[in-house]
Amino acid sequence: MFIESIKTINLAEEEARKAILLAQDNANEAIESAQMAGKDIVASTIARAESEIAHLTRTMDHKATEEAMELASTVANRQATLRARAERRLEEASVLIFERIVNV
């Protein structure tokens, strides 16, 4: 009876060791699976972020181009206005100079 008790205890210990090893294997597999899922999520998030950054960059480039063209148009209009005013004043100045020379 004593030997049977020892055999039963040894058998129970062996089964417990196997159960522990199986649980450790299952836990390791679950950890690996979770890590892989996490890596997939991170990769997906990075890809989505890169795509969004590319889209925002294109949008901002387009907007900047439009604003630059608008600014160039405004500058060209101001330049034309200033040129016309300068030419008008130049003409007025030359009339005044001519009058002074003739009237002297």
Secondary structure, DSSP 8 states (H G I E B T S, - for coil): -HHHHHHHHHHHHHHHHHHHHHHHHHHHHHHHHHHHHHHHHHHHHHHHHHHHHHHHHHHHHHHHHHHHHHHHHHHHHHHHHHHHHHHHHHHHHHHHHHHHHHH-
